[in-house]
Amino acid sequence: MSQANAGITRRAVLGAATMTGAAAAPRAGHGDPWYRRVYRWGQTNITEKDPPRYDIEWWRRQWKRTAVQAVIINAGGIVAYYPSKHPLHYRAEFLGERDLFAELTEAAHRDGLYVMARMDSSRAAEPFYRAHPDWFARDSQGNPYRAGDRYLACINSPYYEQYIPSLLEEIIERAHPDGFTDNSWAGLGRESICYCENCARRFRAATGLGLPAAVDWDDPAYRRWILWSYARRIEIWELNNRTTRRAGGRHCIWSGMVSGSMAGMAASLRDLREIARRAEILMVDHQRREDDLGFQQNAEWGKRVHELMGWEKLAPESMAMYQNHPGFFRVASKPAAEARLWMIAGIAGGLQPWWHYVGAWHEDRRMYRTPEPVMRWVRQNQPYLVNREPVAAAGLVWSQRNTDFFGRDEAAERVEAPYYGWVHVLVRARIPYLPVHADELARAVGRLRVLILPNLGALTRQQCDAIRGFVKAGGGLVATGATSLYDEWGDPLRDYALADLFCAHLHAPAPRLPGRRHPESPGTRQRPAAQHTYLRLHPALRSKVDGPRAPDAPEPAGERHEVLRGFEETDLIPFGGILLPHSADAGASVPLTYVPPFPTYPPEFAWMRVADSGIPALVLSEHGRARVAFLPAELDRWYFHYHLPDHANLLASLVRWCAREPMPLTIEGRGLLDCHLYRQQGRLILHIVNLSNPFAWRAPMEESLPVGPLKVSIRLPEAVKARRAVATVSGRTLRCSVHQGQANFEIPMVADHEMVIVE
């Protein structure tokens, strides 16, 4: 089978089609607004060169071939693709008097497609700056901020409050799009403080303070500036929606794009939770994977945004068909396998596919075929991909405030590395999980069995109380690193705020986090150098295992805790980090202690000076029906960087122990699989993404490696009878049996993905 059709066959389409009918999943009703009924998207990001050569009829055929229901078309802002009445609105160089936006919008509407007008509100050309210099952002020396030859507008100026709304109204009046989106709507990022008169006046009116002199996390003015800046972006979101609805009707919405990175959202001062609470549809600009994060990052982000906005809403994601890793080769095709598995991973996590090209004409035409098989499979199986509820055992807790005030200028390492270390662990262990915002923990009670706090340093009192409430209700807890060791501003505490749950205590105040940005702090993630440290397992068992005997080796005494099952042949596992002095409460179990650094070179000196510091590296305790595992040794962060199996196996074991009960899903068989379980009325939906390929940790992927057979067991809710199981990608009907409330079946083979409907 050609790579273009791998895993998506005609037989699969026909097999899926037979399942629709009386038992079809609930769909959005005809009375629902358009943005609840549009699941497949396309975008040709128009360049200035395109107007004279835009082949509209060919693109109409491409819309049909890829089964899109909506398209995103460039309208205005940084470049106008219509003859604007505003003399300072820069027109595309080769536009002439053509109204390309209106032509494309009319063609899309004629084909029954919805249109979102694409804007870029961030910058303008020099003539605009000369006419309105007070509308543009300025540095501390009074110089305008620039990006190339364009001037960056200030989000607190009339540019955003008057000019951009007037453009929205003009575009609605001329061409009547169904909505608007904008990928550069949020103004300057966190690294650039604007010192224009608009910002100085408004900040003082809101806070009574002058603008902060520099990036300094210990400065009260800078802390207030962060929160004030977030609030301003929400004001712009609401202003733009009032404008478009007033001019175009209540369903003519504006939805600014969000990224697929929490560190990126923090750096651009876009509050994901507050945006998601307001968004009718959330447009995600996340076009490729990062090597360290893998394809599973896309599924994780889909679950994260839906947990905030609701699973009944839609979140299309811009998925590039051009090669953008490594580097940006805007007019060269991305390898089809790489592009499609990124699409499939996002779809499995709840995102809607949105193919994206830069330019309307290409010499490399391989990219035109890339999205078609996936888009057609989505069309055939659409009822199973929306209006569903995830089934999970674990909640992976995150907080944007923690990203800001604990992560500060090192959020990629301090916050994202441990978080995505856990993502990789849970995917590897095939444990269904959900991202849970730290302000939404009340929803986890009774829904999830265990919460995971990955180095969640900065917690508010309310969040700590919510964690206690989850444990009091019987939920398990796994916490790592510096969790709860800092207050909501990132200021150190004398002990863990959750010491009562951890049954562990720090012997000295937590170290202060750097306040000012270090000039040498990299903007991109770098792998840290691991320390030559270890964790000692208790009790020692090495004398039971064949090997050299030493006179000082302890005799085996007692049994190890069940979380250490699988480590019977070793008394040590690698660590890599440094532990501060801790102690554990009486009655708590300490199955791991810290072995401090000793030399690695030369080999003659590589022997332990201190065989056991006695410092607890893992503290286990029980609180009524709840189990708590506190791991000050942040193995999640080190697993993210080094992928040591010992780390992954121990972390997964802690989750299973704290959950008490078996996982809702068990899959036996080889392969790196990202497994997603959902529930609809009368059915379960299992979507397996096969990440097994030689390029799992380094893009671009060229081919997938099929895996199987896979033995699947799913715990059934009462409403699901499991009379049959149908695989919608391969088109197979699987033999399904039920035993003690578990549905059991075997999947012979998974190429790039498989989705099984159990009903």
VOVEX-916975 format. One line per 3 residues: number of its first residue (from 1); for each residue x, y, z of C-alpha. Coordinates in steps of 0.001 Angstrom, whole numbers, plus 500000, padded with zeros to 6 digits. Layout:
# VOVEX-916975
NUM) X:Y:Z  ... .
END
This chain:
# VOVEX-916975
1) 500000:500000:500000  501310:503458:499195  502214:505795:502049 .
4) 499464:508130:500842  496839:505545:501796  498543:503851:504750 .
7) 495969:502810:507345  493036:504467:505532  491579:502091:502971 .
10) 488420:502063:500882  487372:498976:502826  487752:500954:506044 .
13) 485518:503738:504745  482843:501264:503721  483153:499408:507015 .
16) 482670:502591:508980  479747:503633:506826  477815:500489:507786 .
19) 477847:501589:511419  475944:504816:510893  472196:504606:511219 .
22) 469976:503856:514161  472943:503581:516529  474830:506606:515202 .
25) 476372:508966:517708  474526:512175:518592  475295:514996:516180 .
28) 475035:518736:516408  471495:519728:515499  470591:521813:512470 .
31) 469569:524596:514826  473029:524794:516331  475258:527675:515181 .
34) 477619:527001:512307  480706:526794:514528  479240:523727:516288 .
37) 478659:521932:512961  481942:522464:511093  484513:519726:511671 .
40) 486936:519887:508711  488873:522978:507719  491284:524228:505083 .
43) 493501:527288:504677  495612:528683:501889  497629:531410:503573 .
46) 497782:533957:500772  501065:535643:499917  501388:539075:498311 .
49) 502350:537368:495046  499156:535292:494842  496416:537717:493691 .
52) 497237:537651:489944  497724:533859:489878  495165:532532:492369 .
55) 493413:529629:490597  490124:529726:492474  488530:526924:490463 .
58) 491390:524537:491234  491159:525295:494945  487424:524728:494862 .
61) 488172:521221:493588  490727:520777:496373  488120:521837:498931 .
64) 485832:519138:497592  488531:516453:497407  489474:517052:501029 .
67) 485850:517284:502217  486307:520594:504041  483320:522382:505515 .
70) 485012:525719:506216  487984:527688:504961  490141:530451:506402 .
73) 490868:533276:503966  493282:536183:504414  491417:539465:504723 .
76) 493386:542290:506324  495426:543762:509118  499099:543488:508274 .
79) 498186:543019:504567  494853:543785:502897  493517:541488:500179 .
82) 490678:543806:499264  490563:547528:498312  490134:548956:501804 .
85) 488662:552414:502312  491365:553070:504926  494278:554743:503118 .
88) 496836:553469:505624  495685:549839:505378  498581:548307:503447 .
91) 497436:546442:500312  499177:543326:498987  501812:544454:496503 .
94) 500257:542668:493523  496591:543093:494488  495777:545999:492191 .
97) 492074:546819:492478  491068:543184:492870  488925:542132:495844 .
100) 490445:538689:496252  488967:538152:499697  485423:538789:498473 .
103) 485930:536551:495426  487152:533640:497531  484457:534157:500147 .
106) 481756:534175:497469  483181:530972:495913  483282:529222:499292 .
109) 479719:530254:500137  478578:529069:496713  480076:525664:497546 .
112) 478279:525570:500892  481392:526298:502964  481733:528647:505898 .
115) 484425:531330:505910  486581:532727:508670  488420:535894:507712 .
118) 492069:535667:508708  493589:538790:510285  497004:539772:511610 .
121) 496536:542715:513958  500045:543029:515264  501923:545499:513037 .
124) 501810:548091:510290  504016:549705:507660  506048:552886:508138 .
127) 503487:555328:506630  500994:554201:509270  503568:554658:512025 .
130) 504421:558158:510793  500740:559123:510802  500009:557703:514285 .
133) 503273:557285:516227  501389:557221:519537  499622:553992:518507 .
136) 502807:551929:518501  504772:550179:521236  508003:551691:522578 .
139) 510930:550404:524572  512350:552028:527716  514395:554423:525577 .
142) 511338:555590:523650  512250:553750:520450  509506:551911:518560 .
145) 509480:548133:518649  509888:546681:515172  509670:543305:513459 .
148) 511572:543541:510208  510359:546651:508412  507037:546730:510265 .
151) 506161:548608:513473  504502:546762:516341  501238:548255:517552 .
154) 500479:548816:521228  497579:546770:522544  496525:549669:524790 .
157) 496271:552166:521929  493493:553241:519542  495061:550889:516966 .
160) 493441:547955:518777  490454:549821:520180  489350:551766:517085 .
163) 491278:550891:513957  491064:547073:514088  487323:547140:514960 .
166) 486755:549463:512000  488490:546914:509740  486294:544119:511065 .
169) 483188:546171:510316  484438:547044:506820  485179:543403:505955 .
172) 481753:542297:507167  480058:545022:505144  481946:544132:501945 .
175) 482075:540316:501979  479984:538902:504869  482325:536240:506269 .
178) 480900:533949:508930  483564:534809:511494  487109:536002:512107 .
181) 490344:534562:513397  493727:536152:514064  497035:534480:514876 .
184) 498808:537685:516028  496157:539432:518051  497756:539652:521492 .
187) 500306:542431:521040  503831:542383:522431  504977:539307:524290 .
190) 506077:539111:527899  509725:539724:527068  508999:543252:525770 .
193) 507482:545813:528132  505833:548694:526309  506590:552128:527773 .
196) 504319:554224:525559  502099:556878:527132  498987:554724:526712 .
199) 500485:551892:528772  501976:554170:531419  498671:555993:531939 .
202) 496500:552884:532038  498810:550864:534255  498998:553655:536821 .
205) 495215:554076:536756  494713:550345:537316  497412:549709:539927 .
208) 498696:553028:541222  502173:551969:540120  504628:553002:537465 .
211) 505555:550516:534760  508243:548025:535832  511749:549059:534870 .
214) 512712:545581:533654  511795:541905:533771  512118:541222:537482 .
217) 509907:538529:539023  510593:539845:542516  509359:543346:541640 .
220) 505718:543896:542735  505184:546193:539756  506307:543494:537305 .
223) 504052:540914:538957  501077:543262:538684  502057:544069:535093 .
226) 501840:540360:534193  498287:540024:535536  497250:543400:534080 .
229) 498591:542361:530671  496612:539106:530731  493451:541016:531580 .
232) 493996:543432:528686  494115:540552:526186  490779:539325:527490 .
235) 489342:542828:527039  490476:542780:523394  488908:539341:522900 .
238) 485581:540631:524198  485796:543910:522256  486373:542120:518953 .
241) 483464:539766:519580  481132:542648:520385  482233:544327:517167 .
244) 481753:541353:514840  478438:540321:516381  477077:543829:516216 .
247) 478061:544175:512557  477509:540611:511334  474942:539002:513624 .
250) 475179:537022:516839  476928:534063:515190  479563:536169:513441 .
253) 482216:535459:516060  485846:536446:516455  488263:533823:517789 .
256) 491924:534693:518162  494267:531769:517746  496084:530076:520614 .
259) 499338:528146:520450  500006:524539:521437  502508:525316:524187 .
262) 501813:526496:527706  505185:528237:527865  504256:529897:524569 .
265) 500858:530977:525888  502501:532472:528970  505164:534235:526916 .
268) 502477:535812:524708  500294:536769:527711  497294:534728:526559 .
271) 495432:533106:529460  494281:529754:528060  491689:529093:530752 .
274) 490051:532507:530498  490111:532388:526694  488633:528879:526601 .
277) 485816:529945:528931  484840:532655:526417  485516:530898:523125 .
280) 482644:529520:521064  485256:527754:518957  488976:527685:519715 .
283) 491387:528034:516797  494707:526323:517558  497859:527351:515686 .
286) 500121:524371:516345  501549:523151:513095  504232:520637:513981 .
289) 505768:518495:516671  508918:519146:518638  511388:516278:518796 .
292) 511331:516083:522604  507530:516153:522784  506587:513699:520060 .
295) 503268:513328:518273  501585:512693:521627  501905:516407:522393 .
298) 499157:517079:519866  496725:514697:521510  497602:516091:524935 .
301) 496837:519643:523792  493506:518563:522320  492484:517078:525661 .
304) 493795:520114:527518  491748:522690:525608  488585:520552:525659 .
307) 488840:520030:529409  488686:523833:529694  486119:524743:527044 .
310) 483934:521613:527143  483849:518559:524929  480736:519774:523120 .
313) 482707:522607:521501  485158:522373:518619  488862:523185:518414 .
316) 490278:523090:514864  494064:523012:514585  496257:524420:511826 .
319) 498215:521419:510501  501002:522334:508093  501373:520440:504834 .
322) 504701:522135:504184  508074:521170:505663  508594:523104:508874 .
325) 510902:520822:510807  513781:521343:510833  513482:524988:509867 .
328) 510727:526534:507802  510674:525468:504164  507380:527131:503374 .
331) 506989:525870:499795  508362:522310:500162  506180:519335:501058 .
334) 506382:517823:504516  506841:514030:504320  503337:512610:504119 .
337) 503822:510192:507040  504930:513044:509337  502068:515341:508371 .
340) 499400:512660:508632  500443:511208:511979  500457:514740:513428 .
343) 496899:515108:512126  495831:511711:513470  497335:512360:516912 .
346) 495429:515632:517216  492179:514055:516013  492544:511272:518606 .
349) 492849:513947:521307  489745:515822:520134  491109:518414:517672 .
352) 489484:519034:514311  491751:518830:511221  492632:522008:509337 .
355) 495081:521648:506475  497343:524624:505921  499436:525770:502949 .
358) 501524:528914:502561  500827:530312:499107  498211:529447:496499 .
361) 500661:528041:493954  503482:525543:494461  506138:523874:492399 .
364) 506284:520987:494895  502815:519546:494383  503153:516436:496512 .
367) 501656:518366:499425  498244:518604:497744  497630:514859:498181 .
370) 498770:514708:501799  495588:515565:503730  492993:513872:501526 .
373) 492954:510318:503031  492781:511609:506611  490083:514187:505830 .
376) 487908:511613:504089  488313:509136:506949  487274:511863:509374 .
379) 484184:512622:507278  483130:508965:507296  483676:508582:511053 .
382) 482653:512045:512220  479883:510888:514602  482477:509111:516758 .
385) 484936:512008:516886  482763:514654:518592  480176:514878:521366 .
388) 481970:512276:523445  483221:512112:527019  486765:510973:527806 .
391) 487320:508029:530127  490478:508333:532208  491998:507256:535499 .
394) 494648:509924:536068  494614:513712:536017  497817:515551:535107 .
397) 497560:518909:536880  498836:522158:535368  498501:525875:535950 .
400) 499425:528839:533795  500156:530843:536915  502690:528178:537886 .
403) 504221:528502:534410  504611:532238:534995  505627:532610:538620 .
406) 507410:529297:539263  508677:528727:535729  509574:532394:535222 .
409) 512239:532620:532501  513008:528892:532708  509498:527497:532284 .
412) 510532:525046:529570  512848:523265:531992  511185:523905:535347 .
415) 507549:523338:534332  507188:521775:530888  509943:519148:531173 .
418) 508386:517390:534210  504886:517771:532778  505768:516213:529432 .
421) 507924:513654:531199  504666:512450:532730  502907:512581:529359 .
424) 505553:510239:527956  505297:507942:530995  501502:507669:530792 .
427) 501535:507094:527034  504226:504423:527386  502266:502725:530188 .
430) 498955:503038:528259  497284:504730:531231  494392:506980:530116 .
433) 494842:510485:531525  493434:513994:531260  495105:517395:531730 .
436) 493436:519111:534702  493746:522812:535474  494667:523526:539086 .
439) 491587:525773:539419  489279:523002:538144  490162:520298:540671 .
442) 486654:520073:542101  485573:518465:538800  488103:515664:539343 .
445) 486417:514333:542502  484620:511096:541628  485731:511397:537994 .
448) 489433:510562:538301  491192:508133:540628  494528:509873:540982 .
451) 495967:513353:540501  499560:513912:539411  501330:517128:540441 .
454) 504475:517392:538257  506882:519770:540023  503944:522128:540520 .
457) 505932:524577:542608  503584:527580:542840  500160:526775:544255 .
460) 497562:529076:545776  495916:528310:549102  492670:527578:547313 .
463) 494387:525080:545027  496037:523361:547992  492653:523117:549707 .
466) 491146:521596:546557  493922:518979:546469  493192:518130:550092 .
469) 489509:517822:549214  490315:515358:546437  492370:513206:548815 .
472) 489725:513444:551550  487198:512086:549037  489433:509042:548523 .
475) 491431:510108:545488  495099:509184:545151  497915:511718:544757 .
478) 501361:511595:543168  503521:514727:543578  507087:515361:542496 .
481) 509957:517789:542956  509186:521183:544463  505406:520819:544421 .
484) 503769:523341:546828  507165:524651:547988  506413:528189:546719 .
487) 503469:530512:547069  501353:531830:544201  504011:534463:543326 .
490) 506900:532017:543328  508215:533146:546716  509739:530278:548753 .
493) 508016:528762:551785  509723:527263:554812  508109:523895:554109 .
496) 505734:522270:551659  502255:523750:551801  501046:520153:551353 .
499) 503404:518666:553948  500389:517221:555767  499640:515070:552716 .
502) 503236:514392:551712  504264:513363:555248  507600:514962:554384 .
505) 509363:518145:555432  512194:520284:554121  514887:521043:556694 .
508) 515598:524553:555383  513613:527147:553428  513308:526520:549714 .
511) 515889:528307:547556  514790:531582:546001  514026:531522:542305 .
514) 515997:533906:540073  514198:537245:539886  515846:538991:536967 .
517) 516272:537327:533633  519741:535914:533144  521264:537226:529892 .
520) 522548:533735:529159  519148:532079:529675  518339:530373:526392 .
523) 515011:530911:524731  514887:527274:523694  514973:524113:525757 .
526) 518405:522588:526377  519133:519226:527915  520676:519738:531374 .
529) 523735:517840:532502  522765:515035:534858  524532:514709:538207 .
532) 526162:511383:539035  523533:510538:541667  521408:507486:542430 .
535) 518397:506309:544403  518818:503413:546841  516040:500817:547084 .
538) 515072:499410:550500  515469:496833:551807  518664:495688:550025 .
541) 518223:492501:548005  521484:492250:546083  522759:489378:548225 .
544) 519876:487294:546883  520993:487813:543302  523890:486025:541628 .
547) 526999:488217:541492  530244:489020:543323  530084:488973:547114 .
550) 531382:491796:549262  532036:491630:553011  530004:494776:553704 .
553) 526930:493725:551681  523826:493680:553925  521789:490540:554322 .
556) 518270:490658:552837  515734:491632:555479  512012:492076:554891 .
559) 509986:492691:551749  510026:495670:549446  507020:497871:548876 .
562) 504861:496840:545932  505710:500036:544015  509228:498588:543563 .
565) 508002:495434:541891  510219:494666:538914  513410:495978:540560 .
568) 514307:492771:542437  517744:492437:540819  519036:495885:541776 .
571) 519510:497975:544879  520104:501175:542861  518505:503098:540048 .
574) 519957:506219:538384  518686:509623:539482  520546:512579:537943 .
577) 519362:515378:540217  520210:516800:543642  518060:516481:546783 .
580) 517939:518982:549628  517783:517583:553191  514339:516142:553940 .
583) 512714:514040:556592  509634:511849:556592  506951:511581:559250 .
586) 506785:508557:561492  504465:505988:559993  505258:506916:556397 .
589) 507082:504447:554182  510412:505438:552601  511318:502822:549971 .
592) 513909:505060:548247  516715:507215:549630  519241:509503:547988 .
595) 522811:508619:547067  524752:511914:546698  527212:512645:543863 .
598) 530536:510891:543496  533152:511103:540735  532609:509632:537290 .
601) 536121:510276:535943  538639:508822:535931  537034:505377:536294 .
604) 539399:504510:539152  537680:507127:541314  534081:506148:540408 .
607) 533114:504681:543771  530552:505885:546314  531851:508113:549065 .
610) 528435:508084:550796  526499:504920:550045  523255:506226:551530 .
613) 522497:509761:552684  519284:508666:554388  517441:511549:552699 .
616) 514006:510306:551596  513601:510273:547814  510131:508706:547901 .
619) 507594:508956:550719  504444:506828:550673  501507:507353:553016 .
622) 497846:506499:553392  495112:508933:554433  491929:506998:555050 .
625) 491009:505448:551688  493515:507638:549827  497127:506904:548982 .
628) 499764:509587:548509  503170:509218:546869  505585:512130:547211 .
631) 508716:511918:545068  511033:514853:545826  513435:513191:543388 .
634) 511944:514640:540190  512234:511574:537976  509578:513005:535670 .
637) 511924:515799:534558  514834:513409:534083  512690:510940:532174 .
640) 511732:513722:529784  515391:514295:528964  516923:510817:529116 .
643) 514063:508290:528715  515505:505830:531225  513104:502866:531554 .
646) 513690:502637:535326  512217:506116:535738  509172:505387:533581 .
649) 508472:502051:535252  508652:503499:538755  506458:506506:537913 .
652) 503813:504303:536283  503915:501990:539313  503236:504949:541628 .
655) 500167:505936:539596  498763:502404:539701  499391:502095:543448 .
658) 497745:505432:544225  494776:504609:541992  494132:501413:544007 .
661) 491850:499882:541370  492897:498488:537957  493001:500905:535039 .
664) 489855:501182:532856  491910:500095:529832  494542:497374:529415 .
667) 496356:496708:526143  498903:493929:525748  501285:493820:522826 .
670) 504396:495530:521558  504724:499100:520425  504651:502717:521563 .
673) 500926:503458:521535  498952:506555:522507  495592:505208:523676 .
676) 492448:507314:524052  489179:506018:525468  485853:507843:525100 .
679) 482236:507193:526004  479083:507986:524034  475533:506892:524726 .
682) 475543:503108:524509  479107:502771:523244  482813:503129:523952 .
685) 485335:504481:521469  488974:503400:521623  491396:505366:519433 .
688) 494942:503978:519280  497702:506022:517638  500757:503980:516702 .
691) 503836:506043:517533  506207:503137:516792  508598:504313:514121 .
694) 512330:504956:513725  511674:508692:513945  509614:508800:517140 .
697) 511994:511317:518765  513375:513059:515700  511295:514501:512869 .
700) 510556:514063:510061  508967:510649:510091  509105:508773:506801 .
703) 507158:505596:507532  505212:503874:510271  505959:500411:511627 .
706) 502764:498350:512000  502245:496637:515362  500044:493789:516527 .
709) 498341:491703:517546  497071:493731:520499  494931:492196:523243 .
712) 492489:494785:524607  490437:494723:527791  488083:497598:528689 .
715) 485995:497957:531824  482399:498410:530706  479954:500968:532080 .
718) 476456:499586:532658  475016:501233:529540  477463:499496:527170 .
721) 476623:495852:526354  479611:495202:524043  477715:493037:521593 .
724) 480222:493918:518874  483464:495757:518225  484213:497285:514824 .
727) 487599:498657:513756  486896:501685:511558  490344:502053:509969 .
730) 490905:498454:508889  487183:497818:508428  487230:494633:510523 .
733) 484540:493325:512849  486407:492011:515889  485378:489047:518013 .
736) 484356:490550:521347  483667:488704:524606  482517:489983:527998 .
739) 483837:488553:531266  483335:490049:534733  482398:493429:533354 .
742) 485323:493578:530937  485061:493689:527145  487879:491687:525567 .
745) 488965:491628:521935  492073:491418:519795  493225:493861:517137 .
748) 495303:491920:514578  497332:494891:513342  497577:498676:513685 .
751) 499352:500648:510978  499329:504349:511862  496118:504266:513904 .
754) 492955:502327:514666  489621:503364:516126  487398:500648:517588 .
757) 483713:501191:518334  482410:498926:521117  478620:498832:521461 .
END
